[in-house]
Amino acid sequence: MHRPPKNVTKEGKGTVISAEFQNSHIDRKPLGDIGATMMVLISGHPEIDYLLTYRKDGFSYKLDTIELKKELNDVPINIPDVLKLIKNEINEAIREA
């Protein structure tokens, strides 16, 4: 099983926070609208870099805002059209899993 890095804070560098949820665990609550959650996080703090990795039954999806910001060039990541695209892409990928 993949283990994310431990939560790490480095002065002047930032903080890494990781969470992992086992899909088959009986006590796991439904994930809800992950696309909307990421959209809110990104819109509120576009300066923060987010990495979302979703894995289920051999399927893998990754959203890396560092890479996305590079692709967008000078287009802000937190404008409504980009946020809607991010939300829809995440939710579509998770539905396919």
LINRABEL-V340178 format. One record per pair of residues at least 12 apart in sequence whose C-alpha atoms are under 6 Angstrom apart, sorted by the first residue. I is the first residue (numbers start at 1). GAP is how many residues later the second one is. Records with the same first field share a line. If there is no record, write none. Layout:
I: GAP, GAP
//
This chain:
35: 52, 55, 56
36: 51
39: 44, 48
43: 35
49: 16, 17
50: 14, 15
51: 12, 13
59: 38
//
